[in-house]
């Protein structure tokens, strides 16, 4: 197979990629354009033109890569802060967790979303409108994360892969431990998740078992909506930073498309939660729902 040649609209000298690489390497070694021209058997002006252009492209790529590395580093800096926050809270009694909930309700939003989604889906009838939209949002978020992977792979040489993975695993383990401790202390799933947002505890408890179940599901629904909203706000900020510097990359364009899908799904979830909130005052949310 013939090697690709570089040309200018079919006019002028044609330079092979291996020739161009040789010219750039010789220039970086300190040789003049005329000295390089003698080695590669090209006119010195041709050598200068292609070498300068190649160096400019290389410098631009390096600047873009550094900008992307800086934008993506925010993902992992947040994990460090979340890990520190959870490490401190796990050493405190549950009463202090409740008093301090305002200070850690933003910790590890991705993991919290998954737990909230699972808890709400488990308590809500499968294939009901709210369940379906929650499931769709979960799938959309998974697609977004998968599309983000190629961008991360472009900077793995600049960021420590092992360090990232250890932070993720440690954070997830701490969150699982927290959930288990809440359940062992007799705190219901809805009340446990309500600790992430004290305003969810403003609903007056009821002694009626069926009514209490409905209130707890409403807590879960409202907490889930809040968590998704916070998560989307964080993703919006990070995606905006990446778009500013890397907007022309195909991977970034795919991220933007998937984010729009997530936003549309989020709107449908909010709509269904509003319906659920209104139906709390009236019997029969829908024929598939348990309340």
Secondary structure, DSSP 8 states (H G I E B T S, - for coil): ----EEEETTEEEEEEHHHHHHHHHHHHTT--HHHHHHHHTS-HHHHHHHHHHHHHHHHHHHHHHHHHHHHHHHHHHHHHHHHHHHHHHTTS-HHHHHHTHHHHTTTTHHHHHHHHHHHHHHHS-TTSHHHHHHHHHHHHHHHHHHHHHHHHHTTTTTS-HHHHHHHHHHHHHHHHHHHHHHHHTT--HHHHHHTT-GGGGGS---SSHHHHHHHHHHHHHHHHHHHHHHHHHHHHHHHHHHHHHHTTSHHHHHHHHHHHHHHHHHHHHHHHHHHHHHHTTSS-S-TTS--
